[in-house]
Amino acid sequence: MPCNICLLLSLLLFHLLWQAIGATSSPSPTSNGRLRPCEGNAFRLRGGESSTAPSEQEDESLDELVEELIASNRKLVVVTGGVLSGIGKGVTASSIGVLFRAMGYRVTALKIDPYLNVDAGTMSPFEHGEVFVLDDGGETDLDLGNYERFLSVCLTKQSNLSTGKIYQSVIEKERVGKYLGKTVQVVPHVSDAIQEWVLQVAKTPVTHFSTQHTEEYHYHGKQPEICIVELGGTLGDIESMPFVEALRQLQEKVGYKNMCFVHVSLVPVLGSPISEQKTKPTQHSVKVMMQLGLRPDFLCCRGKEPLEPSVKRKLSLFTSVPDQAIISLHDVSNIYRVPLMMMEQNLPSMLAQRLRLPKYRKKGVAYDQVPDTCQLAKRSSIIREWTVLADSVDAPENDCTIAMVGKYCDQGDAYLSVIKALTHAAIATKQKLHIEFIDSSDLEPTADDGGVSSSSKDRLLRCDGLVVPGGFGSRGFEGKIEAIRTARTRQIPFLGICLGMQAAVVEFARNIAGIANAHSAEFVDTENASSHEDLIMFMPEGDRTRMGGTMRLGARETILRRDSLAYQLYGQKEKIMERHRHRYEVNPDWVNTLEPLGLHFVGKNTDASGERMEVVELDREVHPYFVGAQFHPEFTSRPEKPNPLFLGLLQQIKKQKQDAQNK
């Protein structure tokens, strides 16, 4: 018996000692909730370094996180969707963020995707649209691009939560014994982990967008005041159930005044010749939402025409959402009018009243009955700029047509950020943008006559400019090379992105440098490698066995040559920051061969792996605008600040049109 007591005392002493060691070795949070830099555990916003899950950044319990949110008066706005997917939750969430920005609040965002993938990095563009890359290297859902563009912030990879990511986090905790031998279940362990993730992201400081020039980058360190959470998919989907339950529990914990729900639904129009707005889909959608324990505070109804008053009253009767809180999100001329449309329906004032925001709250008034208390927000610089932006889209001075030559043309969202970047540049240059999507496979020589499809070639020649975006796989690569050759020889303004830049290097090597067997190592079999010259090579530090998260990702520095076009486009900035996503790069052994012939490598990066070619261009005397970038400039383009490479392309097109008119 004494031996057993001694053993127990020894175990107790060991446990206390172990806790003391852990307390001294673990990083302690700073006063604003951020971790102090600690080797191996620093959470960084930039540069592509991996960051740990929010639940692992700080050893805070769910109860502590809830108390912190309540004490800081931080608010959560959850956007859900019903009836069908792709209904516009992302634009709705982003537009609500614009309203909060206009009201003077710092805003962040979180997208929840119920799929089992850990992130979007391994998903085909045909399956899920583009992969949006963040400063810290996160490969995320394209909706985060909408958030960054509308909110003008830099988000982190933790701003995209998937089922795979949350289960991975829970299983890792179970493997190291953090659940103390308990049976790990969806409720409470997975639901608690989801709530912790949401609360950690809600308090993580974000920066205002300024990645393009390193000297402009600054980190203000202030925590957000509003976090907008978008629940992907459609309510009722089986895969989203753990997230729905977690959000239900979270509202119980943080309180009614700190969290509200905005439900986006569809009000279709049926009947001919007399059409009628049908409310039944939305009624059933809200019914499903209520059965799951959630109640919408606002209904945002999508449709072709504005909601009729009688339809609003009917929806209010069957959903218990007040008339005034039913917002008509009908079709408008451009998406930049959506926040303005919301403001016209008094949504900012109702949100402020519903969430008890101190600057705008009217005591003793129901949130749907509050008068317009946001006149200050309407007069803010953000709303003025947004109004000018929306008006500019509808009042162009001339048209321009850009050929987009790629392999994912059947899926419009595959090149969403490129389209948005072109749109931003078109708005800035007062042009109406038309995009001609051309499948690069159609530009490849056919096996029958060795020629190129005349219809596709004619479509290309009718365009004012050419963009060859990034991609993976050999299909259509030769067609991209043919499109670039056409642009080079016909003086068509050209911008190549990632694989588009690599194709430009291969095209120049074949047709100008006389290296007939020039190719990319990405598309050459090992057996035939000796018969080709690898102008494009696999990065030395690359991983050929694992697909997810193994590319060169995130914001990286590029040093521009002072006498280059790119240097001028970036406002004579020598150092810039742009986002990357690639495994292959230009082989530096061939640079000295190509540069004397006129292909100038004017942007380079020097890191631990050696010198990398980042930007190529031809002399302006040889070609009016021929630029290729290894990075993805589309990810840093914003409505109020177009990316310089896209802006330069559209400016050159407008100049050529004006010159042609003056002749």
Order of alpha helices (4+ residues) and beta strands (2+ residues): alpha-alpha-alpha-beta-alpha-beta-alpha-beta-beta-alpha-beta-beta-alpha-alpha-beta-beta-alpha-beta-beta-beta-alpha-beta-alpha-beta-alpha-alpha-alpha-alpha-beta-alpha-beta-alpha-beta-alpha-beta-alpha-beta-beta-beta-alpha-beta-beta-alpha-beta-beta-beta-alpha
